[in-house]
Amino acid sequence: MNLSDISIAVVGPLLGGHPGYVPTQGEKLRDLLKEDGYAVYSASSQKNRYLRLVHIIFFLLFGPKTDVVFLQVYTGPGFIVTDIASLIVKLQKRWLIMTIHGGGLPGYIERFPG
């Protein structure tokens, strides 16, 4: 398999296209990979976190079956997205790459060890 044949999904809050929001590292990575010729798909730019969660679930279940899923990890309520998305990707037996954002993960794990 040629590296350019690999398809990639970038998943997380991709809100940089909305006025007043800053592009995330995921959006920047998506754009750079597309420039290099990779097939890249992404979810989600929904501002509402609940609609974003639903969009991400539907994207992972019914969207393009990519080889790799790049998942942005945020703590707090965003960690629910991480749990659900990573479980779906694991059940689909796809490669998963996670990046942690924010720095609050150690405190979050102490408060919610389960």
C-alpha positions in Angstrom: 0.0 0.0 0.0 1.3 3.4 -0.9 1.1 6.1 1.8 -1.0 8.3 -0.4 -3.6 5.5 -0.6 -4.3 5.9 3.2 -7.6 7.7 4.1 -7.8 9.7 7.3 -10.6 11.0 9.4 -10.0 14.0 11.7 -12.5 14.0 14.5 -13.2 16.6 17.2 -14.4 20.1 17.6 -13.4 21.7 14.3 -14.8 25.2 14.9 -12.2 27.4 13.2 -14.4 28.1 10.2 -16.9 30.0 12.4 -16.3 33.7 13.0 -14.6 34.3 16.3 -13.2 30.8 16.6 -9.5 29.8 16.2 -8.6 26.9 13.9 -7.6 23.8 15.9 -4.5 21.7 15.4 -6.9 19.1 13.9 -8.0 21.5 11.2 -4.5 22.5 10.4 -3.5 18.8 10.2 -6.5 18.1 7.9 -5.5 20.9 5.6 -1.9 19.9 5.4 -2.7 16.2 4.7 -5.1 17.3 2.0 -2.3 19.5 0.4 -0.1 16.4 0.4 -2.7 14.4 -1.5 -4.3 12.2 1.2 -8.0 11.5 1.3 -9.1 13.3 4.4 -12.5 13.5 6.0 -13.5 15.4 9.1 -16.2 15.9 11.7 -17.5 18.1 13.3 -17.9 21.8 12.9 -21.1 21.9 14.8 -21.0 24.7 17.4 -23.5 23.0 19.8 -21.6 20.2 21.7 -24.6 17.9 21.7 -25.2 18.2 18.0 -21.4 17.8 17.5 -21.5 14.5 19.4 -24.4 13.2 17.3 -22.6 14.3 14.1 -19.4 12.6 15.2 -21.3 9.3 16.0 -23.1 9.3 12.7 -19.9 10.2 10.9 -18.0 7.3 12.4 -20.8 4.8 12.0 -22.1 5.8 8.5 -19.4 8.0 7.0 -16.4 7.1 4.9 -14.5 4.1 6.4 -11.1 5.6 6.7 -7.9 3.7 7.5 -7.0 6.0 10.4 -9.0 8.1 12.8 -7.2 11.1 14.3 -9.2 12.0 17.4 -8.7 15.3 19.3 -9.1 14.7 23.1 -10.4 17.3 25.4 -11.3 16.9 29.1 -14.5 17.8 30.9 -17.7 17.2 28.9 -15.5 16.7 25.7 -14.2 13.5 27.2 -17.6 11.9 26.6 -17.0 12.4 22.9 -13.6 10.7 23.3 -15.0 7.7 25.1 -17.8 7.2 22.6 -15.7 7.9 19.5 -12.8 5.7 20.6 -15.1 2.8 21.4 -16.7 3.0 17.9 -13.3 3.1 16.2 -12.0 0.2 18.4 -15.1 -1.9 17.4 -14.5 -1.1 13.8 -10.8 -2.2 14.1 -9.4 1.0 12.6 -6.2 2.7 13.6 -6.7 5.4 16.2 -4.4 8.3 17.0 -5.3 10.6 19.9 -3.9 14.0 20.8 -4.6 15.6 24.1 -5.4 19.2 24.4 -5.8 21.5 27.3 -3.6 20.0 30.0 -6.5 19.2 32.4 -6.4 15.5 31.9 -4.4 14.5 35.0 -6.9 16.4 37.3 -9.8 15.0 35.4 -8.6 11.4 35.8 -8.1 12.1 39.6 -11.7 13.3 39.9 -13.2 10.6 37.7 -10.9 7.5 37.9 -13.6 5.2 36.3 
